[in-house]
Amino acid sequence: MSVGHVSPIGDLIDHNTATGEADCVCGPDTVPVEADGGGVNWLIVHHSLDGREQQEGGAR
Ligand SMILES: [Zn+2]
């Protein structure tokens, strides 16, 4: 089992992606993802604090 991080690039804050825990001020979600050889890896999805996620699918 391994843990990865997905964090917004160039966000206003520094995300804590150094550990394998969802320990960050943005309150990340931990989601299971199927591993290639079976089993489950965990992905820690960080949230941008500038509201970028609401603009997903926008003009840019
Ligand atoms: Zn974060």
N, CA, C, O and the ligand as a Tripos MOL2 file, in Angstrom:
@<TRIPOS>MOLECULE
protein
  241   239    61     0     0
PROTEIN
NO_CHARGES

@<TRIPOS>ATOM
      1 N           0.8430   -1.1910    0.0000 N.3       1 MET1
      2 CA          0.0000    0.0000    0.0000 C.3       1 MET1
      3 C           0.8750    1.2360    0.0000 C.2       1 MET1
      4 O           1.8710    1.3180    0.7180 O.2       1 MET1
      5 N           0.4810    2.1950   -0.8190 N.am      2 SER2
      6 CA          1.2360    3.4400   -0.8210 C.3       2 SER2
      7 C           0.2770    4.6150   -0.8060 C.2       2 SER2
      8 O          -0.9200    4.4770   -1.0570 O.2       2 SER2
      9 N           0.8250    5.7410   -0.5120 N.am      3 VAL3
     10 CA          0.0120    6.9500   -0.4110 C.3       3 VAL3
     11 C           0.5970    8.0160   -1.3180 C.2       3 VAL3
     12 O           1.8010    8.2720   -1.2950 O.2       3 VAL3
     13 N          -0.2580    8.6340   -2.1150 N.am      4 GLY4
     14 CA          0.1960    9.7150   -2.9690 C.3       4 GLY4
     15 C          -0.5400   10.9940   -2.6230 C.2       4 GLY4
     16 O          -1.5320   10.9970   -1.8930 O.2       4 GLY4
     17 N          -0.0280   12.0640   -3.1650 N.am      5 HIS5
     18 CA         -0.6660   13.3510   -2.9250 C.3       5 HIS5
     19 C          -1.0400   14.0030   -4.2490 C.2       5 HIS5
     20 O          -0.3010   13.9240   -5.2300 O.2       5 HIS5
     21 N          -2.1830   14.6380   -4.2560 N.am      6 VAL6
     22 CA         -2.5430   15.5090   -5.3640 C.3       6 VAL6
     23 C          -2.7830   16.8800   -4.7610 C.2       6 VAL6
     24 O          -3.7000   17.0710   -3.9620 O.2       6 VAL6
     25 N          -1.9440   17.8360   -5.1560 N.am      7 SER7
     26 CA         -2.1210   19.1660   -4.5890 C.3       7 SER7
     27 C          -2.0900   20.2070   -5.6920 C.2       7 SER7
     28 O          -1.4120   20.0270   -6.7030 O.2       7 SER7
     29 N          -2.8130   21.2830   -5.5040 N.am      8 PRO8
     30 CA         -2.8210   22.3600   -6.4900 C.3       8 PRO8
     31 C          -1.4390   22.9850   -6.6090 C.2       8 PRO8
     32 O          -0.7670   23.2390   -5.6100 O.2       8 PRO8
     33 N          -1.0330   23.2270   -7.8360 N.am      9 ILE9
     34 CA          0.2830   23.8190   -8.0660 C.3       9 ILE9
     35 C           0.1840   25.3340   -7.9650 C.2       9 ILE9
     36 O          -0.7270   25.9470   -8.5210 O.2       9 ILE9
     37 N           1.1120   25.9160   -7.2630 N.am     10 GLY10
     38 CA          1.1380   27.3670   -7.1510 C.3      10 GLY10
     39 C           0.0030   27.9130   -6.3210 C.2      10 GLY10
     40 O          -0.4870   29.0150   -6.5680 O.2      10 GLY10
     41 N          -0.4170   27.1410   -5.3330 N.am     11 ASP11
     42 CA         -1.5140   27.6060   -4.4980 C.3      11 ASP11
     43 C          -1.0140   28.6710   -3.5240 C.2      11 ASP11
     44 O           0.1860   28.9130   -3.3920 O.2      11 ASP11
     45 N          -1.9740   29.2940   -2.8480 N.am     12 LEU12
     46 CA         -1.6440   30.3860   -1.9380 C.3      12 LEU12
     47 C          -0.9180   29.8790   -0.6960 C.2      12 LEU12
     48 O          -0.1880   30.6270   -0.0460 O.2      12 LEU12
     49 N          -1.1200   28.6300   -0.3780 N.am     13 ILE13
     50 CA         -0.5090   28.0950    0.8270 C.3      13 ILE13
     51 C           0.4050   26.9280    0.4700 C.2      13 ILE13
     52 O           0.3610   26.3870   -0.6350 O.2      13 ILE13
     53 N           1.2220   26.5650    1.4320 N.am     14 ASP14
     54 CA          2.0590   25.3840    1.2570 C.3      14 ASP14
     55 C           1.3020   24.1660    1.7710 C.2      14 ASP14
     56 O           0.8650   24.1320    2.9210 O.2      14 ASP14
     57 N           1.1580   23.1950    0.9270 N.am     15 HIS15
     58 CA          0.4780   21.9790    1.3420 C.3      15 HIS15
     59 C           1.4730   21.0020    1.9200 C.2      15 HIS15
     60 O           2.6070   20.8810    1.4560 O.2      15 HIS15
     61 N           1.0250   20.3220    2.9280 N.am     16 ASN16
     62 CA          1.8760   19.3340    3.5650 C.3      16 ASN16
     63 C           1.7690   18.0150    2.8200 C.2      16 ASN16
     64 O           0.8550   17.2250    3.0530 O.2      16 ASN16
     65 N           2.7190   17.7900    1.9190 N.am     17 THR17
     66 CA          2.7170   16.5420    1.1600 C.3      17 THR17
     67 C           3.9090   15.6760    1.5420 C.2      17 THR17
     68 O           4.2510   14.7230    0.8420 O.2      17 THR17
     69 N           4.5280   16.0160    2.6460 N.am     18 ALA18
     70 CA          5.7540   15.3130    3.0200 C.3      18 ALA18
     71 C           5.4620   14.0090    3.7450 C.2      18 ALA18
     72 O           6.2980   13.1060    3.7690 O.2      18 ALA18
     73 N           4.3020   13.9130    4.3230 N.am     19 THR19
     74 CA          4.0000   12.7060    5.0810 C.3      19 THR19
     75 C           2.9610   11.8790    4.3470 C.2      19 THR19
     76 O           2.3840   12.3290    3.3570 O.2      19 THR19
     77 N           2.7310   10.7000    4.8230 N.am     20 GLY20
     78 CA          1.7190    9.8420    4.2330 C.3      20 GLY20
     79 C           0.3690   10.0140    4.8840 C.2      20 GLY20
     80 O          -0.4940    9.1400    4.7990 O.2      20 GLY20
     81 N           0.1920   11.1470    5.5360 N.am     21 GLU21
     82 CA         -1.0680   11.3730    6.2310 C.3      21 GLU21
     83 C          -1.7540   12.5990    5.6800 C.2      21 GLU21
     84 O          -1.1110   13.5160    5.1700 O.2      21 GLU21
     85 N          -3.0460   12.6020    5.7870 N.am     22 ALA22
     86 CA         -3.8320   13.7420    5.3330 C.3      22 ALA22
     87 C          -3.8150   14.8070    6.4140 C.2      22 ALA22
     88 O          -4.8370   15.1380    7.0150 O.2      22 ALA22
     89 N          -2.6240   15.3270    6.6370 N.am     23 ASP23
     90 CA         -2.4360   16.2990    7.7030 C.3      23 ASP23
     91 C          -2.0510   17.6370    7.0830 C.2      23 ASP23
     92 O          -0.8700   17.9650    6.9650 O.2      23 ASP23
     93 N          -3.0500   18.3930    6.6950 N.am     24 CYS24
     94 CA         -2.8050   19.6420    5.9910 C.3      24 CYS24
     95 C          -3.9210   20.6240    6.3320 C.2      24 CYS24
     96 O          -5.0360   20.2180    6.6620 O.2      24 CYS24
     97 N          -3.6180   21.9020    6.2510 N.am     25 VAL25
     98 CA         -4.5850   22.9270    6.6380 C.3      25 VAL25
     99 C          -5.7780   22.9920    5.6900 C.2      25 VAL25
    100 O          -6.8240   23.5320    6.0500 O.2      25 VAL25
    101 N          -5.6330   22.4490    4.4850 N.am     26 CYS26
    102 CA         -6.7100   22.5510    3.5160 C.3      26 CYS26
    103 C          -7.7770   21.4850    3.7400 C.2      26 CYS26
    104 O          -8.8170   21.4950    3.0820 O.2      26 CYS26
    105 N          -7.5200   20.5630    4.6700 N.am     27 GLY27
    106 CA         -8.4950   19.5230    4.9370 C.3      27 GLY27
    107 C          -8.6660   18.5760    3.7600 C.2      27 GLY27
    108 O          -9.7660   18.4470    3.2220 O.2      27 GLY27
    109 N          -7.6030   17.9220    3.3620 N.am     28 PRO28
    110 CA         -7.6380   17.0670    2.1650 C.3      28 PRO28
    111 C          -8.5260   15.8400    2.3520 C.2      28 PRO28
    112 O          -8.7750   15.3830    3.4680 O.2      28 PRO28
    113 N          -8.9850   15.3330    1.2300 N.am     29 ASP29
    114 CA         -9.7490   14.0920    1.2260 C.3      29 ASP29
    115 C          -8.8050   12.9300    0.9480 C.2      29 ASP29
    116 O          -7.8750   13.0540    0.1510 O.2      29 ASP29
    117 N          -9.0410   11.8320    1.5890 N.am     30 THR30
    118 CA         -8.2800   10.6250    1.2990 C.3      30 THR30
    119 C          -9.1790    9.6690    0.5280 C.2      30 THR30
    120 O         -10.2150    9.2260    1.0240 O.2      30 THR30
    121 N          -8.7620    9.3620   -0.6920 N.am     31 VAL31
    122 CA         -9.6030    8.5150   -1.5370 C.3      31 VAL31
    123 C          -8.8320    7.2660   -1.9490 C.2      31 VAL31
    124 O          -7.6420    7.3440   -2.2560 O.2      31 VAL31
    125 N          -9.4930    6.1290   -1.9580 N.am     32 PRO32
    126 CA         -8.8500    4.8940   -2.4010 C.3      32 PRO32
    127 C          -8.8110    4.8120   -3.9200 C.2      32 PRO32
    128 O          -9.7850    5.1370   -4.5980 O.2      32 PRO32
    129 N          -7.6730    4.3740   -4.4440 N.am     33 VAL33
    130 CA         -7.5670    4.1490   -5.8790 C.3      33 VAL33
    131 C          -7.0280    2.7460   -6.1020 C.2      33 VAL33
    132 O          -6.1340    2.2910   -5.3880 O.2      33 VAL33
    133 N          -7.5720    2.0740   -7.0850 N.am     34 GLU34
    134 CA         -7.1630    0.7110   -7.3570 C.3      34 GLU34
    135 C          -5.7230    0.6800   -7.8580 C.2      34 GLU34
    136 O          -5.3630    1.4360   -8.7600 O.2      34 GLU34
    137 N          -4.9220   -0.1660   -7.2950 N.am     35 ALA35
    138 CA         -3.5430   -0.3080   -7.7380 C.3      35 ALA35
    139 C          -3.4680   -1.2320   -8.9390 C.2      35 ALA35
    140 O          -4.3580   -2.0510   -9.1660 O.2      35 ALA35
    141 N          -2.3990   -1.0920   -9.7010 N.am     36 ASP36
    142 CA         -2.2500   -1.8840  -10.9260 C.3      36 ASP36
    143 C          -2.2890   -3.3840  -10.6540 C.2      36 ASP36
    144 O          -2.9980   -4.1240  -11.3360 O.2      36 ASP36
    145 N          -1.5430   -3.8210   -9.6780 N.am     37 GLY37
    146 CA         -1.4740   -5.2460   -9.4130 C.3      37 GLY37
    147 C          -2.5190   -5.7260   -8.4320 C.2      37 GLY37
    148 O          -2.3660   -6.7790   -7.8130 O.2      37 GLY37
    149 N          -3.5710   -4.9600   -8.2910 N.am     38 GLY38
    150 CA         -4.5740   -5.2890   -7.2960 C.3      38 GLY38
    151 C          -4.2750   -4.5900   -5.9940 C.2      38 GLY38
    152 O          -3.1720   -4.0830   -5.7920 O.2      38 GLY38
    153 N          -5.2310   -4.5630   -5.1310 N.am     39 GLY39
    154 CA         -5.0420   -3.8430   -3.8860 C.3      39 GLY39
    155 C          -5.4180   -2.3830   -4.0420 C.2      39 GLY39
    156 O          -5.9510   -1.9550   -5.0660 O.2      39 GLY39
    157 N          -5.1320   -1.6610   -3.0240 N.am     40 VAL40
    158 CA         -5.5850   -0.2750   -2.9920 C.3      40 VAL40
    159 C          -4.4510    0.6450   -2.5940 C.2      40 VAL40
    160 O          -3.7340    0.3870   -1.6270 O.2      40 VAL40
    161 N          -4.2960    1.7210   -3.3490 N.am     41 ASN41
    162 CA         -3.4310    2.8020   -2.9290 C.3      41 ASN41
    163 C          -4.3110    3.9400   -2.4400 C.2      41 ASN41
    164 O          -5.4970    4.0140   -2.7630 O.2      41 ASN41
    165 N          -3.7170    4.8120   -1.6680 N.am     42 TRP42
    166 CA         -4.4840    5.9250   -1.1370 C.3      42 TRP42
    167 C          -3.9600    7.2230   -1.7180 C.2      42 TRP42
    168 O          -2.7560    7.4660   -1.7950 O.2      42 TRP42
    169 N          -4.8980    8.0330   -2.1150 N.am     43 LEU43
    170 CA         -4.5510    9.3080   -2.7070 C.3      43 LEU43
    171 C          -5.0990   10.4200   -1.8230 C.2      43 LEU43
    172 O          -6.2900   10.4720   -1.5190 O.2      43 LEU43
    173 N          -4.2190   11.2820   -1.4320 N.am     44 ILE44
    174 CA         -4.6330   12.4140   -0.6000 C.3      44 ILE44
    175 C          -4.8410   13.6220   -1.5160 C.2      44 ILE44
    176 O          -3.8930   14.1600   -2.0900 O.2      44 ILE44
    177 N          -6.0770   14.0240   -1.6350 N.am     45 VAL45
    178 CA         -6.4270   15.0860   -2.5640 C.3      45 VAL45
    179 C          -6.5480   16.4030   -1.8040 C.2      45 VAL45
    180 O          -7.4470   16.5970   -0.9860 O.2      45 VAL45
    181 N          -5.6170   17.2920   -2.1030 N.am     46 HIS46
    182 CA         -5.6180   18.5930   -1.4370 C.3      46 HIS46
    183 C          -6.5320   19.5630   -2.1730 C.2      46 HIS46
    184 O          -6.7870   19.4310   -3.3710 O.2      46 HIS46
    185 N          -7.0080   20.5260   -1.4260 N.am     47 HIS47
    186 CA         -7.9140   21.5130   -2.0020 C.3      47 HIS47
    187 C          -7.2010   22.8570   -2.1090 C.2      47 HIS47
    188 O          -6.5070   23.2810   -1.1850 O.2      47 HIS47
    189 N          -7.3800   23.5070   -3.2250 N.am     48 SER48
    190 CA         -6.8400   24.8510   -3.3450 C.3      48 SER48
    191 C          -7.7000   25.7950   -2.5180 C.2      48 SER48
    192 O          -8.9130   25.6170   -2.4080 O.2      48 SER48
    193 N          -7.0660   26.7820   -1.9510 N.am     49 LEU49
    194 CA         -7.7990   27.6950   -1.0800 C.3      49 LEU49
    195 C          -8.2040   28.9700   -1.8080 C.2      49 LEU49
    196 O          -8.7220   29.8990   -1.1900 O.2      49 LEU49
    197 N          -7.9730   29.0190   -3.1030 N.am     50 ASP50
    198 CA         -8.3300   30.2260   -3.8430 C.3      50 ASP50
    199 C          -9.6070   30.0380   -4.6690 C.2      50 ASP50
    200 O          -9.9240   30.8500   -5.5380 O.2      50 ASP50
    201 N         -10.3230   28.9630   -4.3820 N.am     51 GLY51
    202 CA        -11.5960   28.7560   -5.0660 C.3      51 GLY51
    203 C         -11.4600   28.2740   -6.4840 C.2      51 GLY51
    204 O         -12.4120   28.3350   -7.2630 O.2      51 GLY51
    205 N         -10.2600   27.7870   -6.8310 N.am     52 ARG52
    206 CA        -10.0250   27.3910   -8.2090 C.3      52 ARG52
    207 C         -10.9160   26.2110   -8.6210 C.2      52 ARG52
    208 O         -11.3010   26.0790   -9.7830 O.2      52 ARG52
    209 N         -11.2210   25.3900   -7.6730 N.am     53 GLU53
    210 CA        -11.9670   24.1880   -8.0180 C.3      53 GLU53
    211 C         -13.3680   24.5020   -8.5410 C.2      53 GLU53
    212 O         -13.9300   23.7470   -9.3340 O.2      53 GLU53
    213 N         -13.9060   25.5940   -8.0980 N.am     54 GLN54
    214 CA        -15.2350   25.9720   -8.5770 C.3      54 GLN54
    215 C         -15.1910   26.4230  -10.0420 C.2      54 GLN54
    216 O         -16.2190   26.4920  -10.7160 O.2      54 GLN54
    217 N         -13.9840   26.7270  -10.5150 N.am     55 GLN55
    218 CA        -13.8760   27.2020  -11.8810 C.3      55 GLN55
    219 C         -13.4830   26.0870  -12.8490 C.2      55 GLN55
    220 O         -13.2380   26.3310  -14.0300 O.2      55 GLN55
    221 N         -13.4280   24.8860  -12.3370 N.am     56 GLU56
    222 CA        -13.0120   23.7850  -13.1740 C.3      56 GLU56
    223 C         -13.9240   23.6710  -14.4010 C.2      56 GLU56
    224 O         -15.1440   23.7850  -14.2820 O.2      56 GLU56
    225 N         -13.3490   23.4520  -15.5400 N.am     57 GLY57
    226 CA        -14.1350   23.3910  -16.7520 C.3      57 GLY57
    227 C         -14.4270   24.7630  -17.3330 C.2      57 GLY57
    228 O         -15.2370   24.8990  -18.2500 O.2      57 GLY57
    229 N         -13.7650   25.7790  -16.7980 N.am     58 GLY58
    230 CA        -13.9860   27.1380  -17.2610 C.3      58 GLY58
    231 C         -13.2080   27.4470  -18.5120 C.2      58 GLY58
    232 O         -12.8080   26.5390  -19.2400 O.2      58 GLY58
    233 N         -12.9910   28.6990  -18.7650 N.am     59 ALA59
    234 CA        -12.4240   29.1460  -20.0240 C.3      59 ALA59
    235 C         -10.9620   28.7510  -20.1770 C.2      59 ALA59
    236 O         -10.4890   28.5170  -21.2890 O.2      59 ALA59
    237 N         -10.2200   28.6740  -19.0110 N.am     60 ARG60
    238 CA         -8.8090   28.4130  -19.1350 C.3      60 ARG60
    239 C          -8.4860   26.9520  -18.9850 C.2      60 ARG60
    240 O          -7.3200   26.5650  -19.0660 O.2      60 ARG60
    241 ZN         -3.2960   20.6430    1.4380 Zn       61 ZN61
@<TRIPOS>BOND
     1     1     2 1
     2     2     3 1
     3     3     4 2
     4     3     5 am
     5     5     6 1
     6     6     7 1
     7     7     8 2
     8     7     9 am
     9     9    10 1
    10    10    11 1
    11    11    12 2
    12    11    13 am
    13    13    14 1
    14    14    15 1
    15    15    16 2
    16    15    17 am
    17    17    18 1
    18    18    19 1
    19    19    20 2
    20    19    21 am
    21    21    22 1
    22    22    23 1
    23    23    24 2
    24    23    25 am
    25    25    26 1
    26    26    27 1
    27    27    28 2
    28    27    29 am
    29    29    30 1
    30    30    31 1
    31    31    32 2
    32    31    33 am
    33    33    34 1
    34    34    35 1
    35    35    36 2
    36    35    37 am
    37    37    38 1
    38    38    39 1
    39    39    40 2
    40    39    41 am
    41    41    42 1
    42    42    43 1
    43    43    44 2
    44    43    45 am
    45    45    46 1
    46    46    47 1
    47    47    48 2
    48    47    49 am
    49    49    50 1
    50    50    51 1
    51    51    52 2
    52    51    53 am
    53    53    54 1
    54    54    55 1
    55    55    56 2
    56    55    57 am
    57    57    58 1
    58    58    59 1
    59    59    60 2
    60    59    61 am
    61    61    62 1
    62    62    63 1
    63    63    64 2
    64    63    65 am
    65    65    66 1
    66    66    67 1
    67    67    68 2
    68    67    69 am
    69    69    70 1
    70    70    71 1
    71    71    72 2
    72    71    73 am
    73    73    74 1
    74    74    75 1
    75    75    76 2
    76    75    77 am
    77    77    78 1
    78    78    79 1
    79    79    80 2
    80    79    81 am
    81    81    82 1
    82    82    83 1
    83    83    84 2
    84    83    85 am
    85    85    86 1
    86    86    87 1
    87    87    88 2
    88    87    89 am
    89    89    90 1
    90    90    91 1
    91    91    92 2
    92    91    93 am
    93    93    94 1
    94    94    95 1
    95    95    96 2
    96    95    97 am
    97    97    98 1
    98    98    99 1
    99    99   100 2
   100    99   101 am
   101   101   102 1
   102   102   103 1
   103   103   104 2
   104   103   105 am
   105   105   106 1
   106   106   107 1
   107   107   108 2
   108   107   109 am
   109   109   110 1
   110   110   111 1
   111   111   112 2
   112   111   113 am
   113   113   114 1
   114   114   115 1
   115   115   116 2
   116   115   117 am
   117   117   118 1
   118   118   119 1
   119   119   120 2
   120   119   121 am
   121   121   122 1
   122   122   123 1
   123   123   124 2
   124   123   125 am
   125   125   126 1
   126   126   127 1
   127   127   128 2
   128   127   129 am
   129   129   130 1
   130   130   131 1
   131   131   132 2
   132   131   133 am
   133   133   134 1
   134   134   135 1
   135   135   136 2
   136   135   137 am
   137   137   138 1
   138   138   139 1
   139   139   140 2
   140   139   141 am
   141   141   142 1
   142   142   143 1
   143   143   144 2
   144   143   145 am
   145   145   146 1
   146   146   147 1
   147   147   148 2
   148   147   149 am
   149   149   150 1
   150   150   151 1
   151   151   152 2
   152   151   153 am
   153   153   154 1
   154   154   155 1
   155   155   156 2
   156   155   157 am
   157   157   158 1
   158   158   159 1
   159   159   160 2
   160   159   161 am
   161   161   162 1
   162   162   163 1
   163   163   164 2
   164   163   165 am
   165   165   166 1
   166   166   167 1
   167   167   168 2
   168   167   169 am
   169   169   170 1
   170   170   171 1
   171   171   172 2
   172   171   173 am
   173   173   174 1
   174   174   175 1
   175   175   176 2
   176   175   177 am
   177   177   178 1
   178   178   179 1
   179   179   180 2
   180   179   181 am
   181   181   182 1
   182   182   183 1
   183   183   184 2
   184   183   185 am
   185   185   186 1
   186   186   187 1
   187   187   188 2
   188   187   189 am
   189   189   190 1
   190   190   191 1
   191   191   192 2
   192   191   193 am
   193   193   194 1
   194   194   195 1
   195   195   196 2
   196   195   197 am
   197   197   198 1
   198   198   199 1
   199   199   200 2
   200   199   201 am
   201   201   202 1
   202   202   203 1
   203   203   204 2
   204   203   205 am
   205   205   206 1
   206   206   207 1
   207   207   208 2
   208   207   209 am
   209   209   210 1
   210   210   211 1
   211   211   212 2
   212   211   213 am
   213   213   214 1
   214   214   215 1
   215   215   216 2
   216   215   217 am
   217   217   218 1
   218   218   219 1
   219   219   220 2
   220   219   221 am
   221   221   222 1
   222   222   223 1
   223   223   224 2
   224   223   225 am
   225   225   226 1
   226   226   227 1
   227   227   228 2
   228   227   229 am
   229   229   230 1
   230   230   231 1
   231   231   232 2
   232   231   233 am
   233   233   234 1
   234   234   235 1
   235   235   236 2
   236   235   237 am
   237   237   238 1
   238   238   239 1
   239   239   240 2
@<TRIPOS>SUBSTRUCTURE
     1 MET1         2 RESIDUE 1 A MET
     2 SER2         6 RESIDUE 1 A SER
     3 VAL3        10 RESIDUE 1 A VAL
     4 GLY4        14 RESIDUE 1 A GLY
     5 HIS5        18 RESIDUE 1 A HIS
     6 VAL6        22 RESIDUE 1 A VAL
     7 SER7        26 RESIDUE 1 A SER
     8 PRO8        30 RESIDUE 1 A PRO
     9 ILE9        34 RESIDUE 1 A ILE
    10 GLY10       38 RESIDUE 1 A GLY
    11 ASP11       42 RESIDUE 1 A ASP
    12 LEU12       46 RESIDUE 1 A LEU
    13 ILE13       50 RESIDUE 1 A ILE
    14 ASP14       54 RESIDUE 1 A ASP
    15 HIS15       58 RESIDUE 1 A HIS
    16 ASN16       62 RESIDUE 1 A ASN
    17 THR17       66 RESIDUE 1 A THR
    18 ALA18       70 RESIDUE 1 A ALA
    19 THR19       74 RESIDUE 1 A THR
    20 GLY20       78 RESIDUE 1 A GLY
    21 GLU21       82 RESIDUE 1 A GLU
    22 ALA22       86 RESIDUE 1 A ALA
    23 ASP23       90 RESIDUE 1 A ASP
    24 CYS24       94 RESIDUE 1 A CYS
    25 VAL25       98 RESIDUE 1 A VAL
    26 CYS26      102 RESIDUE 1 A CYS
    27 GLY27      106 RESIDUE 1 A GLY
    28 PRO28      110 RESIDUE 1 A PRO
    29 ASP29      114 RESIDUE 1 A ASP
    30 THR30      118 RESIDUE 1 A THR
    31 VAL31      122 RESIDUE 1 A VAL
    32 PRO32      126 RESIDUE 1 A PRO
    33 VAL33      130 RESIDUE 1 A VAL
    34 GLU34      134 RESIDUE 1 A GLU
    35 ALA35      138 RESIDUE 1 A ALA
    36 ASP36      142 RESIDUE 1 A ASP
    37 GLY37      146 RESIDUE 1 A GLY
    38 GLY38      150 RESIDUE 1 A GLY
    39 GLY39      154 RESIDUE 1 A GLY
    40 VAL40      158 RESIDUE 1 A VAL
    41 ASN41      162 RESIDUE 1 A ASN
    42 TRP42      166 RESIDUE 1 A TRP
    43 LEU43      170 RESIDUE 1 A LEU
    44 ILE44      174 RESIDUE 1 A ILE
    45 VAL45      178 RESIDUE 1 A VAL
    46 HIS46      182 RESIDUE 1 A HIS
    47 HIS47      186 RESIDUE 1 A HIS
    48 SER48      190 RESIDUE 1 A SER
    49 LEU49      194 RESIDUE 1 A LEU
    50 ASP50      198 RESIDUE 1 A ASP
    51 GLY51      202 RESIDUE 1 A GLY
    52 ARG52      206 RESIDUE 1 A ARG
    53 GLU53      210 RESIDUE 1 A GLU
    54 GLN54      214 RESIDUE 1 A GLN
    55 GLN55      218 RESIDUE 1 A GLN
    56 GLU56      222 RESIDUE 1 A GLU
    57 GLY57      226 RESIDUE 1 A GLY
    58 GLY58      230 RESIDUE 1 A GLY
    59 ALA59      234 RESIDUE 1 A ALA
    60 ARG60      238 RESIDUE 1 A ARG
    61 ZN61       241 GROUP 0 **** ****
